[in-house]
Amino acid sequence: MSEAPVQPAGSPRPARPSPNAVVAVLALAGITVSLMQTLVIPIVPELPKYLDASASNAAWAVTATLLAAAVATPVAGRIGDMFGKRLMLLISLVLLVSGSVVCALSDALVPMIVGRTLQGLAAAVVPLGISIMRDELPPERLAGSTALMSASLGVGGALGLPAAAFIADHFDWHVLFWTSAALGVVAFALVVFLVPESKVRSGGRFDAVGAVGLAVGLVSLLLAVSKGADWGWASGTTRGLFALAVVALVAWGFFELSTTRPLVDLRTTVRRQVLFTNLASIAFGFSMFAMSLVLPQLLQLPTQTGYGLGKSMMTVGLVMAPQGLVMMGFAPVSAAITKARGPKVTLMIGAVIVAAGYGLNIVLMSEVWHLVLVSCIIGAGVGFAYGAMPALIMGAVPASETAAANSLNTLMRSIGTSVASAVAGVVLAQMTISLGGATLPSENAFKVVMAVGAGAAVLAFVLASFLPGRRPADAEPATAPAEPAAESVH
């Protein structure tokens, strides 16, 4: 048993940073990490030439980040709960900077994959930041601040695309990674000086067996989903990976239920509020990413198709950028509705807005301004939803499990985006036209993907309807900053 630190009598209390500074720094860290999602998109077609590799091998520069993020997010969240969320946040930023430097120095495939893997290991910054906010901010600031932090996932991705396209067009491609390294250093320094370390910790022993089991299951599942189209959905490799994922995750689940200090407390995750929030997160992740796949292709396809707009990657970035700003702008609106009506209502409103955006996109897709309008509407809906999800999670778990629970919720969104990529890829590959000897997705293919995206948003609405209809005041003790743990279990 270990005692919590006691402030000596008469000693001055250290000045604590203002809540505004804490929120701004954590949001910046979240935006910096989310930039990794779009950083390489402008150079993906050129990566085989840059790295002297085949197109299928060069694609691992994207896949490696996805797999590393899936594994690191729940593990980093759990370690943060045990030994310090700020410490784990700083470690994540160090991994981000290290990976960016490795990529910036790379001219071959293997070091690029290593660097992108290190960048993926930093993916837990957003859930860790939300958890720090729960510990450090006054209750009246929590809803708006966590909504802003959650929105940083979309903000970084949307703003990163035009910035990355500009850098790729005007500078050597390595500058992309030097820029991300510099942003990571700035975020690290600001966290060191302005973000306090919470004393809310669970202690205990890290579940290494559970971490390995979850890693095997997630990597197998996401590898099969992300590479199944290339390998063939009926191929032995794809089917073997799906089978391994099922076996590994089932075995992992039984182990987690039997151990006293699990990596993920499955008994908590099956509580109605946590379970249906996570299921809705998968649907929202799917719905949000469907737009990210459709709009850039519509903008870039040649005008000879009759529906393509023939624009550059830079234009694509500028069209998508307002979506991120809308997500950030609607964060306080999301928080206000959550405070007045509860996060369940906020989540359901977000689902309706996203579904309406996709429905509008089916009939409005022939002009650039159509796509700007649609992306902003969908961005507003996602902003509502992503602001509500942390509030729902934190209202149902103890403070000592905040980072792990938020990390798992972030992982659910990532699984949704991976499934969206696979489903959209199948649809766009099957419904095609021929133009000048090239095979391109048809207009109807894009409309089908939009309809599926709308359906995923409707599914999220239905799942959210099963959430408890509590007002935030009913759960105030769960969302208020907790007292430091007086004991740790060993």
Summary of the structure (lengths in Angstrom):
residues: 490
radius of gyration: 22.0
end to end distance: 7.8
largest distance: 81.3
contacts: 1865
relative contact order: 0.14
helix: 77%
strand: 2%
